[in-house]
Amino acid sequence: MKYKIISCLSLTHVIVFLFLAANYSSAQTTAPKIGAYYFDGWSGKSFHITDDLKTNYPDREPKWGWVTSTPKIVNEQVKLAADVGLSFFSFCWYYSKTEKLLLNQALDFYKVSKNVKKLEYCLLVANHAGHEVGPEDWDNAKEMWVNEFKHPQYLKTGGKPLLIFFEHGSLVKRFGSPEAVKAAFESLRQYAVSRGLPGVTIAICEGSPAGIKIAEACGADLITGYNYHSLGFVGKEQAIPIEKMQVSEQKHWDVLGKATSLKYIPVSTVGWDPRPWSNAKNMYSEKPYFTGFNDESVKNSVTGLVDWMKNNPGVLPHEKIGLLYAWNENGEGAWLTPGKTGLNPSLGVKKALKKK
Protein backbone atom coordinates (compact mmCIF):
# COMPACT_ATOMS: atom_id res chain seq x y z
CA MET A 1 0.00 0.00 0.00
CA LYS A 2 2.82 2.37 0.87
CA TYR A 3 4.51 1.57 -2.46
CA LYS A 4 1.31 2.33 -4.36
CA ILE A 5 0.92 5.66 -2.58
CA ILE A 6 4.50 6.63 -3.44
CA SER A 7 3.96 5.58 -7.05
CA CYS A 8 0.81 7.66 -7.29
CA LEU A 9 2.54 10.66 -5.75
CA SER A 10 5.45 10.23 -8.14
CA LEU A 11 3.11 10.06 -11.11
CA THR A 12 1.32 13.19 -9.89
CA HIS A 13 4.63 15.00 -9.53
CA VAL A 14 5.63 13.95 -13.04
CA ILE A 15 2.32 15.23 -14.49
CA VAL A 16 2.63 18.54 -12.63
CA PHE A 17 6.25 18.89 -13.75
CA LEU A 18 5.40 18.20 -17.38
CA PHE A 19 2.50 20.66 -17.25
CA LEU A 20 4.68 23.42 -15.79
CA ALA A 21 7.51 22.64 -18.18
CA ALA A 22 5.20 22.77 -21.17
CA ASN A 23 3.76 26.10 -20.07
CA TYR A 24 7.21 27.47 -19.31
CA SER A 25 8.43 26.35 -22.73
CA SER A 26 5.39 27.92 -24.38
CA ALA A 27 5.98 31.17 -22.53
CA GLN A 28 9.62 31.17 -23.59
CA THR A 29 8.94 30.44 -27.27
CA THR A 30 5.98 32.78 -27.83
CA ALA A 31 6.99 35.09 -30.64
CA PRO A 32 7.06 38.82 -29.87
CA LYS A 33 4.13 40.82 -31.21
CA ILE A 34 5.68 43.62 -33.27
CA GLY A 35 3.67 46.61 -34.48
CA ALA A 36 4.42 49.91 -36.18
CA TYR A 37 3.21 53.46 -35.74
CA TYR A 38 1.04 54.67 -38.64
CA PHE A 39 0.98 58.39 -39.51
CA ASP A 40 -1.86 59.52 -41.77
CA GLY A 41 -0.39 62.69 -43.27
CA TRP A 42 -0.67 61.49 -46.86
CA SER A 43 -4.07 62.65 -48.09
CA GLY A 44 -2.55 65.29 -50.36
CA LYS A 45 -4.65 67.90 -48.55
CA SER A 46 -2.12 68.85 -45.87
CA PHE A 47 1.37 70.35 -45.80
CA HIS A 48 3.24 67.06 -45.37
CA ILE A 49 3.94 66.35 -49.05
CA THR A 50 6.38 69.22 -49.50
CA ASP A 51 8.05 70.25 -52.74
CA ASP A 52 11.41 69.37 -51.20
CA LEU A 53 10.17 65.87 -50.35
CA LYS A 54 8.86 65.27 -53.87
CA THR A 55 11.87 66.76 -55.65
CA ASN A 56 14.89 65.70 -53.60
CA TYR A 57 13.85 62.48 -51.87
CA PRO A 58 12.42 60.20 -54.60
CA ASP A 59 13.50 57.06 -52.72
CA ARG A 60 10.86 57.82 -50.09
CA GLU A 61 7.91 57.90 -52.49
CA PRO A 62 5.71 54.83 -51.92
CA LYS A 63 5.01 52.56 -54.86
CA TRP A 64 1.43 53.87 -54.86
CA GLY A 65 2.56 57.51 -55.12
CA TRP A 66 2.67 60.18 -52.42
CA VAL A 67 -1.08 60.11 -51.71
CA THR A 68 -1.67 56.85 -49.85
CA SER A 69 -4.61 57.77 -47.62
CA THR A 70 -7.29 56.10 -49.75
CA PRO A 71 -9.43 53.02 -49.02
CA LYS A 72 -7.76 50.94 -51.72
CA ILE A 73 -4.18 51.75 -50.71
CA VAL A 74 -4.81 51.41 -46.97
CA ASN A 75 -6.31 47.98 -47.68
CA GLU A 76 -3.15 47.00 -49.56
CA GLN A 77 -0.93 48.35 -46.80
CA VAL A 78 -2.74 46.29 -44.17
CA LYS A 79 -2.15 43.11 -46.16
CA LEU A 80 1.49 44.01 -46.80
CA ALA A 81 2.16 44.76 -43.13
CA ALA A 82 0.66 41.43 -42.09
CA ASP A 83 2.51 39.55 -44.83
CA VAL A 84 5.92 40.80 -43.63
CA GLY A 85 5.13 39.79 -40.05
CA LEU A 86 3.73 42.84 -38.30
CA SER A 87 0.93 42.18 -35.83
CA PHE A 88 -0.66 45.61 -35.50
CA PHE A 89 -0.67 49.28 -36.43
CA SER A 90 -0.71 51.96 -33.75
CA PHE A 91 -2.52 54.81 -35.49
CA CYS A 92 -1.46 58.34 -34.58
CA TRP A 93 -4.85 59.72 -33.48
CA TYR A 94 -5.63 63.43 -33.26
CA TYR A 95 -8.39 64.90 -31.11
CA SER A 96 -10.88 67.42 -32.42
CA LYS A 97 -14.14 68.24 -30.72
CA THR A 98 -15.70 69.85 -33.80
CA GLU A 99 -14.80 67.79 -36.87
CA LYS A 100 -13.39 64.55 -38.23
CA LEU A 101 -9.76 65.16 -39.09
CA LEU A 102 -8.04 64.08 -42.27
CA LEU A 103 -5.21 62.83 -40.09
CA ASN A 104 -7.57 60.15 -38.74
CA GLN A 105 -9.17 58.99 -42.00
CA ALA A 106 -6.80 56.06 -42.65
CA LEU A 107 -8.07 54.54 -39.41
CA ASP A 108 -11.59 54.57 -40.86
CA PHE A 109 -10.32 53.05 -44.10
CA TYR A 110 -8.56 50.32 -42.10
CA LYS A 111 -11.73 49.40 -40.25
CA VAL A 112 -13.67 48.78 -43.48
CA SER A 113 -10.76 47.03 -45.19
CA LYS A 114 -11.40 43.49 -46.39
CA ASN A 115 -8.01 42.68 -44.82
CA VAL A 116 -8.88 44.11 -41.41
CA LYS A 117 -8.73 40.71 -39.70
CA LYS A 118 -5.09 40.31 -40.71
CA LEU A 119 -3.87 43.10 -38.41
CA GLU A 120 -4.84 44.42 -34.98
CA TYR A 121 -4.68 48.12 -34.08
CA CYS A 122 -4.52 50.56 -31.21
CA LEU A 123 -4.45 54.34 -30.83
CA LEU A 124 -1.54 56.61 -30.05
CA VAL A 125 -3.20 59.79 -28.79
CA ALA A 126 -1.03 62.50 -30.37
CA ASN A 127 -1.69 64.97 -27.55
CA HIS A 128 1.09 67.38 -28.44
CA ALA A 129 0.67 71.08 -29.27
CA GLY A 130 -2.36 71.70 -31.44
CA HIS A 131 -4.13 68.51 -30.38
CA GLU A 132 -4.00 68.59 -26.59
CA VAL A 133 -6.71 66.85 -24.58
CA GLY A 134 -7.81 68.55 -21.35
CA PRO A 135 -10.56 68.39 -18.72
CA GLU A 136 -13.14 70.06 -20.96
CA ASP A 137 -12.45 67.46 -23.68
CA TRP A 138 -12.26 64.38 -21.52
CA ASP A 139 -15.85 63.14 -21.58
CA ASN A 140 -16.05 63.58 -25.34
CA ALA A 141 -12.68 61.90 -25.88
CA LYS A 142 -13.62 59.01 -23.57
CA GLU A 143 -16.64 58.28 -25.73
CA MET A 144 -14.53 58.29 -28.89
CA TRP A 145 -11.88 56.02 -27.39
CA VAL A 146 -14.30 53.49 -25.92
CA ASN A 147 -16.08 53.21 -29.27
CA GLU A 148 -12.70 52.25 -30.77
CA PHE A 149 -11.99 49.79 -27.96
CA LYS A 150 -15.10 47.83 -28.88
CA HIS A 151 -13.77 47.00 -32.34
CA PRO A 152 -12.97 43.25 -32.51
CA GLN A 153 -9.46 43.96 -33.87
CA TYR A 154 -8.49 46.39 -31.13
CA LEU A 155 -5.21 45.39 -29.46
CA LYS A 156 -5.34 44.32 -25.82
CA THR A 157 -2.74 43.93 -23.11
CA GLY A 158 -3.67 42.09 -19.95
CA GLY A 159 -7.08 41.52 -21.49
CA LYS A 160 -7.74 45.28 -21.70
CA PRO A 161 -7.58 47.64 -24.70
CA LEU A 162 -4.26 49.49 -24.99
CA LEU A 163 -4.31 53.30 -25.26
CA ILE A 164 -0.99 55.13 -25.73
CA PHE A 165 -0.43 58.82 -25.00
CA PHE A 166 2.31 60.69 -26.87
CA GLU A 167 3.34 62.68 -23.80
CA HIS A 168 2.52 63.44 -20.19
CA GLY A 169 3.52 67.12 -20.37
CA SER A 170 0.39 68.52 -21.99
CA LEU A 171 -1.81 66.33 -19.77
CA VAL A 172 -0.22 67.66 -16.59
CA LYS A 173 -0.37 71.21 -17.95
CA ARG A 174 -4.04 71.00 -18.90
CA PHE A 175 -5.24 69.05 -15.85
CA GLY A 176 -3.03 70.93 -13.39
CA SER A 177 -1.15 68.07 -11.71
CA PRO A 178 -0.19 64.40 -12.09
CA GLU A 179 -2.80 63.56 -9.46
CA ALA A 180 -5.52 65.16 -11.57
CA VAL A 181 -4.35 63.21 -14.62
CA LYS A 182 -4.46 60.03 -12.56
CA ALA A 183 -8.08 60.76 -11.61
CA ALA A 184 -8.93 61.36 -15.29
CA PHE A 185 -7.32 58.06 -16.26
CA GLU A 186 -9.31 56.29 -13.58
CA SER A 187 -12.53 57.86 -14.85
CA LEU A 188 -11.69 56.50 -18.31
CA ARG A 189 -11.15 53.02 -16.92
CA GLN A 190 -14.44 53.16 -15.00
CA TYR A 191 -16.31 54.45 -18.03
CA ALA A 192 -14.92 51.58 -20.11
CA VAL A 193 -16.16 49.12 -17.48
CA SER A 194 -19.60 50.75 -17.55
CA ARG A 195 -19.66 50.12 -21.30
CA GLY A 196 -19.01 46.41 -20.89
CA LEU A 197 -15.21 46.40 -21.21
CA PRO A 198 -12.77 45.03 -18.60
CA GLY A 199 -11.02 48.42 -18.27
CA VAL A 200 -8.19 50.14 -20.14
CA THR A 201 -4.42 49.67 -20.19
CA ILE A 202 -2.85 53.14 -20.44
CA ALA A 203 0.69 53.66 -21.71
CA ILE A 204 2.65 56.92 -21.85
CA CYS A 205 5.63 57.59 -24.12
CA GLU A 206 8.67 58.48 -22.02
CA GLY A 207 12.36 58.82 -22.78
CA SER A 208 14.00 59.26 -19.38
CA PRO A 209 13.81 57.88 -15.84
CA ALA A 210 12.66 61.31 -14.63
CA GLY A 211 9.82 61.30 -17.15
CA ILE A 212 8.88 57.78 -16.11
CA LYS A 213 8.43 58.94 -12.51
CA ILE A 214 5.92 61.53 -13.66
CA ALA A 215 4.13 58.94 -15.81
CA GLU A 216 3.87 56.69 -12.76
CA ALA A 217 2.40 59.56 -10.76
CA CYS A 218 -0.11 60.10 -13.56
CA GLY A 219 -1.33 56.54 -13.14
CA ALA A 220 0.11 54.96 -16.28
CA ASP A 221 0.00 51.17 -16.52
CA LEU A 222 2.83 50.86 -19.06
CA ILE A 223 5.79 52.84 -20.37
CA THR A 224 6.68 53.08 -24.05
CA GLY A 225 7.98 55.65 -26.56
CA TYR A 226 7.39 57.09 -30.02
CA ASN A 227 11.02 57.38 -31.11
CA TYR A 228 14.39 57.98 -29.46
CA HIS A 229 16.21 59.47 -32.48
CA SER A 230 18.44 61.89 -30.56
CA LEU A 231 20.14 58.99 -28.74
CA GLY A 232 22.21 58.26 -31.82
CA PHE A 233 23.47 61.81 -32.25
CA VAL A 234 27.07 61.40 -31.13
CA GLY A 235 29.93 63.70 -32.04
CA LYS A 236 29.63 66.88 -34.09
CA GLU A 237 28.76 65.37 -37.46
CA GLN A 238 25.41 66.12 -39.07
CA ALA A 239 25.20 62.92 -41.13
CA ILE A 240 25.42 59.97 -38.74
CA PRO A 241 25.35 56.24 -39.63
CA ILE A 242 22.14 54.53 -38.51
CA GLU A 243 24.27 51.95 -36.67
CA LYS A 244 24.88 54.58 -33.98
CA MET A 245 21.15 54.63 -33.32
CA GLN A 246 20.92 50.86 -33.18
CA VAL A 247 23.66 50.60 -30.55
CA SER A 248 22.38 53.51 -28.47
CA GLU A 249 18.74 52.47 -28.38
CA GLN A 250 19.48 49.04 -26.95
CA LYS A 251 21.39 50.63 -24.08
CA HIS A 252 18.47 53.00 -23.58
CA TRP A 253 15.96 50.15 -23.42
CA ASP A 254 18.07 48.72 -20.60
CA VAL A 255 17.92 52.03 -18.72
CA LEU A 256 14.19 52.55 -19.16
CA GLY A 257 13.30 48.95 -18.41
CA LYS A 258 15.14 49.16 -15.09
CA ALA A 259 13.79 52.62 -14.20
CA THR A 260 10.29 51.43 -13.38
CA SER A 261 8.31 48.59 -11.88
CA LEU A 262 5.79 49.08 -14.68
CA LYS A 263 6.04 46.92 -17.78
CA TYR A 264 7.81 48.42 -20.77
CA ILE A 265 7.07 48.33 -24.52
CA PRO A 266 10.37 49.03 -26.32
CA VAL A 267 10.44 51.03 -29.57
CA SER A 268 13.04 50.75 -32.31
CA THR A 269 13.73 53.94 -34.27
CA VAL A 270 14.42 52.60 -37.77
CA GLY A 271 15.45 55.99 -39.14
CA TRP A 272 15.42 59.76 -38.73
CA ASP A 273 15.96 62.40 -41.40
CA PRO A 274 13.31 65.16 -41.34
CA ARG A 275 15.13 67.53 -43.72
CA PRO A 276 12.23 67.49 -46.24
CA TRP A 277 10.10 69.19 -43.58
CA SER A 278 12.66 71.84 -42.70
CA ASN A 279 11.45 75.40 -42.11
CA ALA A 280 12.66 78.56 -40.37
CA LYS A 281 11.25 77.36 -37.06
CA ASN A 282 12.53 73.78 -36.79
CA MET A 283 15.75 74.24 -38.83
CA TYR A 284 15.85 70.54 -39.67
CA SER A 285 18.15 71.23 -42.63
CA GLU A 286 20.93 72.07 -40.18
CA LYS A 287 20.32 69.35 -37.59
CA PRO A 288 21.68 65.78 -37.37
CA TYR A 289 20.13 62.95 -39.32
CA PHE A 290 20.89 59.27 -39.98
CA THR A 291 22.38 57.77 -43.12
CA GLY A 292 22.49 54.19 -44.40
CA PHE A 293 18.75 53.54 -44.25
CA ASN A 294 17.70 50.55 -46.38
CA ASP A 295 16.08 47.12 -46.04
CA GLU A 296 19.24 45.70 -44.46
CA SER A 297 19.40 48.44 -41.81
CA VAL A 298 15.71 47.83 -41.05
CA LYS A 299 16.42 44.11 -40.68
CA ASN A 300 19.16 44.94 -38.17
CA SER A 301 16.92 47.34 -36.23
CA VAL A 302 14.06 44.84 -35.99
CA THR A 303 16.40 41.96 -35.15
CA GLY A 304 17.94 44.04 -32.39
CA LEU A 305 14.50 44.76 -30.97
CA VAL A 306 13.36 41.14 -31.08
CA ASP A 307 16.60 39.85 -29.56
CA TRP A 308 16.44 42.39 -26.75
CA MET A 309 12.85 41.40 -26.01
CA LYS A 310 13.81 37.72 -25.89
CA ASN A 311 16.64 38.52 -23.47
CA ASN A 312 14.51 40.76 -21.23
CA PRO A 313 11.11 39.08 -20.91
CA GLY A 314 10.63 40.24 -17.33
CA VAL A 315 10.19 43.90 -18.24
CA LEU A 316 7.67 43.25 -21.04
CA PRO A 317 3.90 42.96 -20.81
CA HIS A 318 2.60 39.40 -21.02
CA GLU A 319 1.89 39.78 -24.74
CA LYS A 320 5.56 40.67 -25.46
CA ILE A 321 4.71 43.77 -27.48
CA GLY A 322 7.31 45.82 -29.33
CA LEU A 323 6.94 48.84 -31.62
CA LEU A 324 8.65 50.27 -34.69
CA TYR A 325 8.94 53.91 -35.61
CA ALA A 326 7.43 53.88 -38.13
CA TRP A 327 5.35 52.39 -40.94
CA ASN A 328 5.07 55.62 -42.92
CA GLU A 329 6.86 58.57 -41.37
CA ASN A 330 8.35 59.17 -44.83
CA GLY A 331 8.78 62.87 -44.17
CA GLU A 332 10.80 62.23 -41.02
CA GLY A 333 12.91 59.52 -42.61
CA ALA A 334 11.43 56.44 -40.93
CA TRP A 335 9.31 54.30 -43.25
CA LEU A 336 8.69 50.69 -44.20
CA THR A 337 6.48 51.16 -47.25
CA PRO A 338 7.91 49.82 -50.54
CA GLY A 339 9.07 52.56 -52.89
CA LYS A 340 8.77 53.42 -56.54
CA THR A 341 12.55 53.43 -56.94
CA GLY A 342 12.96 49.84 -55.77
CA LEU A 343 13.87 50.48 -52.14
CA ASN A 344 11.63 48.30 -49.98
CA PRO A 345 12.31 48.61 -46.25
CA SER A 346 9.45 46.20 -45.45
CA LEU A 347 11.69 43.38 -46.71
CA GLY A 348 13.92 44.09 -43.72
CA VAL A 349 11.00 43.44 -41.40
CA LYS A 350 10.22 40.22 -43.23
CA LYS A 351 13.81 39.00 -42.97
CA ALA A 352 14.06 39.87 -39.29
CA LEU A 353 10.78 38.20 -38.39
CA LYS A 354 11.64 35.27 -40.68
CA LYS A 355 8.39 35.33 -42.60
CA LYS A 356 8.35 32.99 -45.61
C-alpha positions in Angstrom: 0.0 0.0 0.0 2.8 2.4 0.9 4.5 1.6 -2.5 1.3 2.3 -4.4 0.9 5.7 -2.6 4.5 6.6 -3.4 4.0 5.6 -7.1 0.8 7.7 -7.3 2.5 10.7 -5.7 5.5 10.2 -8.1 3.1 10.1 -11.1 1.3 13.2 -9.9 4.6 15.0 -9.5 5.6 14.0 -13.0 2.3 15.2 -14.5 2.6 18.5 -12.6 6.3 18.9 -13.7 5.4 18.2 -17.4 2.5 20.7 -17.3 4.7 23.4 -15.8 7.5 22.6 -18.2 5.2 22.8 -21.2 3.8 26.1 -20.1 7.2 27.5 -19.3 8.4 26.3 -22.7 5.4 27.9 -24.4 6.0 31.2 -22.5 9.6 31.2 -23.6 8.9 30.4 -27.3 6.0 32.8 -27.8 7.0 35.1 -30.6 7.1 38.8 -29.9 4.1 40.8 -31.2 5.7 43.6 -33.3 3.7 46.6 -34.5 4.4 49.9 -36.2 3.2 53.5 -35.7 1.0 54.7 -38.6 1.0 58.4 -39.5 -1.9 59.5 -41.8 -0.4 62.7 -43.3 -0.7 61.5 -46.9 -4.1 62.7 -48.1 -2.6 65.3 -50.4 -4.6 67.9 -48.5 -2.1 68.8 -45.9 1.4 70.4 -45.8 3.2 67.1 -45.4 3.9 66.4 -49.1 6.4 69.2 -49.5 8.0 70.3 -52.7 11.4 69.4 -51.2 10.2 65.9 -50.4 8.9 65.3 -53.9 11.9 66.8 -55.7 14.9 65.7 -53.6 13.8 62.5 -51.9 12.4 60.2 -54.6 13.5 57.1 -52.7 10.9 57.8 -50.1 7.9 57.9 -52.5 5.7 54.8 -51.9 5.0 52.6 -54.9 1.4 53.9 -54.9 2.6 57.5 -55.1 2.7 60.2 -52.4 -1.1 60.1 -51.7 -1.7 56.8 -49.8 -4.6 57.8 -47.6 -7.3 56.1 -49.8 -9.4 53.0 -49.0 -7.8 50.9 -51.7 -4.2 51.7 -50.7 -4.8 51.4 -47.0 -6.3 48.0 -47.7 -3.1 47.0 -49.6 -0.9 48.4 -46.8 -2.7 46.3 -44.2 -2.1 43.1 -46.2 1.5 44.0 -46.8 2.2 44.8 -43.1 0.7 41.4 -42.1 2.5 39.6 -44.8 5.9 40.8 -43.6 5.1 39.8 -40.0 3.7 42.8 -38.3 0.9 42.2 -35.8 -0.7 45.6 -35.5 -0.7 49.3 -36.4 -0.7 52.0 -33.8 -2.5 54.8 -35.5 -1.5 58.3 -34.6 -4.8 59.7 -33.5 -5.6 63.4 -33.3 -8.4 64.9 -31.1 -10.9 67.4 -32.4 -14.1 68.2 -30.7 -15.7 69.8 -33.8 -14.8 67.8 -36.9 -13.4 64.6 -38.2 -9.8 65.2 -39.1 -8.0 64.1 -42.3 -5.2 62.8 -40.1 -7.6 60.1 -38.7 -9.2 59.0 -42.0 -6.8 56.1 -42.7 -8.1 54.5 -39.4 -11.6 54.6 -40.9 -10.3 53.0 -44.1 -8.6 50.3 -42.1 -11.7 49.4 -40.3 -13.7 48.8 -43.5 -10.8 47.0 -45.2 -11.4 43.5 -46.4 -8.0 42.7 -44.8 -8.9 44.1 -41.4 -8.7 40.7 -39.7 -5.1 40.3 -40.7 -3.9 43.1 -38.4 -4.8 44.4 -35.0 -4.7 48.1 -34.1 -4.5 50.6 -31.2 -4.4 54.3 -30.8 -1.5 56.6 -30.1 -3.2 59.8 -28.8 -1.0 62.5 -30.4 -1.7 65.0 -27.6 1.1 67.4 -28.4 0.7 71.1 -29.3 -2.4 71.7 -31.4 -4.1 68.5 -30.4 -4.0 68.6 -26.6 -6.7 66.9 -24.6 -7.8 68.5 -21.4 -10.6 68.4 -18.7 -13.1 70.1 -21.0 -12.4 67.5 -23.7 -12.3 64.4 -21.5 -15.8 63.1 -21.6 -16.0 63.6 -25.3 -12.7 61.9 -25.9 -13.6 59.0 -23.6 -16.6 58.3 -25.7 -14.5 58.3 -28.9 -11.9 56.0 -27.4 -14.3 53.5 -25.9 -16.1 53.2 -29.3 -12.7 52.2 -30.8 -12.0 49.8 -28.0 -15.1 47.8 -28.9 -13.8 47.0 -32.3 -13.0 43.3 -32.5 -9.5 44.0 -33.9 -8.5 46.4 -31.1 -5.2 45.4 -29.5 -5.3 44.3 -25.8 -2.7 43.9 -23.1 -3.7 42.1 -20.0 -7.1 41.5 -21.5 -7.7 45.3 -21.7 -7.6 47.6 -24.7 -4.3 49.5 -25.0 -4.3 53.3 -25.3 -1.0 55.1 -25.7 -0.4 58.8 -25.0 2.3 60.7 -26.9 3.3 62.7 -23.8 2.5 63.4 -20.2 3.5 67.1 -20.4 0.4 68.5 -22.0 -1.8 66.3 -19.8 -0.2 67.7 -16.6 -0.4 71.2 -17.9 -4.0 71.0 -18.9 -5.2 69.1 -15.8 -3.0 70.9 -13.4 -1.2 68.1 -11.7 -0.2 64.4 -12.1 -2.8 63.6 -9.5 -5.5 65.2 -11.6 -4.3 63.2 -14.6 -4.5 60.0 -12.6 -8.1 60.8 -11.6 -8.9 61.4 -15.3 -7.3 58.1 -16.3 -9.3 56.3 -13.6 -12.5 57.9 -14.9 -11.7 56.5 -18.3 -11.2 53.0 -16.9 -14.4 53.2 -15.0 -16.3 54.4 -18.0 -14.9 51.6 -20.1 -16.2 49.1 -17.5 -19.6 50.7 -17.6 -19.7 50.1 -21.3 -19.0 46.4 -20.9 -15.2 46.4 -21.2 -12.8 45.0 -18.6 -11.0 48.4 -18.3 -8.2 50.1 -20.1 -4.4 49.7 -20.2 -2.9 53.1 -20.4 0.7 53.7 -21.7 2.7 56.9 -21.9 5.6 57.6 -24.1 8.7 58.5 -22.0 12.4 58.8 -22.8 14.0 59.3 -19.4 13.8 57.9 -15.8 12.7 61.3 -14.6 9.8 61.3 -17.1 8.9 57.8 -16.1 8.4 58.9 -12.5 5.9 61.5 -13.7 4.1 58.9 -15.8 3.9 56.7 -12.8 2.4 59.6 -10.8 -0.1 60.1 -13.6 -1.3 56.5 -13.1 0.1 55.0 -16.3 0.0 51.2 -16.5 2.8 50.9 -19.1 5.8 52.8 -20.4 6.7 53.1 -24.0 8.0 55.6 -26.6 7.4 57.1 -30.0 11.0 57.4 -31.1 14.4 58.0 -29.5 16.2 59.5 -32.5 18.4 61.9 -30.6 20.1 59.0 -28.7 22.2 58.3 -31.8 23.5 61.8 -32.2 27.1 61.4 -31.1 29.9 63.7 -32.0 29.6 66.9 -34.1 28.8 65.4 -37.5 25.4 66.1 -39.1 25.2 62.9 -41.1 25.4 60.0 -38.7 25.3 56.2 -39.6 22.1 54.5 -38.5 24.3 52.0 -36.7 24.9 54.6 -34.0 21.1 54.6 -33.3 20.9 50.9 -33.2 23.7 50.6 -30.6 22.4 53.5 -28.5 18.7 52.5 -28.4 19.5 49.0 -26.9 21.4 50.6 -24.1 18.5 53.0 -23.6 16.0 50.2 -23.4 18.1 48.7 -20.6 17.9 52.0 -18.7 14.2 52.6 -19.2 13.3 48.9 -18.4 15.1 49.2 -15.1 13.8 52.6 -14.2 10.3 51.4 -13.4 8.3 48.6 -11.9 5.8 49.1 -14.7 6.0 46.9 -17.8 7.8 48.4 -20.8 7.1 48.3 -24.5 10.4 49.0 -26.3 10.4 51.0 -29.6 13.0 50.7 -32.3 13.7 53.9 -34.3 14.4 52.6 -37.8 15.4 56.0 -39.1 15.4 59.8 -38.7 16.0 62.4 -41.4 13.3 65.2 -41.3 15.1 67.5 -43.7 12.2 67.5 -46.2 10.1 69.2 -43.6 12.7 71.8 -42.7 11.5 75.4 -42.1 12.7 78.6 -40.4 11.2 77.4 -37.1 12.5 73.8 -36.8 15.8 74.2 -38.8 15.8 70.5 -39.7 18.1 71.2 -42.6 20.9 72.1 -40.2 20.3 69.4 -37.6 21.7 65.8 -37.4 20.1 62.9 -39.3 20.9 59.3 -40.0 22.4 57.8 -43.1 22.5 54.2 -44.4 18.8 53.5 -44.3 17.7 50.5 -46.4 16.1 47.1 -46.0 19.2 45.7 -44.5 19.4 48.4 -41.8 15.7 47.8 -41.1 16.4 44.1 -40.7 19.2 44.9 -38.2 16.9 47.3 -36.2 14.1 44.8 -36.0 16.4 42.0 -35.2 17.9 44.0 -32.4 14.5 44.8 -31.0 13.4 41.1 -31.1 16.6 39.8 -29.6 16.4 42.4 -26.7 12.9 41.4 -26.0 13.8 37.7 -25.9 16.6 38.5 -23.5 14.5 40.8 -21.2 11.1 39.1 -20.9 10.6 40.2 -17.3 10.2 43.9 -18.2 7.7 43.3 -21.0 3.9 43.0 -20.8 2.6 39.4 -21.0 1.9 39.8 -24.7 5.6 40.7 -25.5 4.7 43.8 -27.5 7.3 45.8 -29.3 6.9 48.8 -31.6 8.7 50.3 -34.7 8.9 53.9 -35.6 7.4 53.9 -38.1 5.4 52.4 -40.9 5.1 55.6 -42.9 6.9 58.6 -41.4 8.3 59.2 -44.8 8.8 62.9 -44.2 10.8 62.2 -41.0 12.9 59.5 -42.6 11.4 56.4 -40.9 9.3 54.3 -43.2 8.7 50.7 -44.2 6.5 51.2 -47.3 7.9 49.8 -50.5 9.1 52.6 -52.9 8.8 53.4 -56.5 12.6 53.4 -56.9 13.0 49.8 -55.8 13.9 50.5 -52.1 11.6 48.3 -50.0 12.3 48.6 -46.3 9.4 46.2 -45.4 11.7 43.4 -46.7 13.9 44.1 -43.7 11.0 43.4 -41.4 10.2 40.2 -43.2 13.8 39.0 -43.0 14.1 39.9 -39.3 10.8 38.2 -38.4 11.6 35.3 -40.7 8.4 35.3 -42.6 8.4 33.0 -45.6 
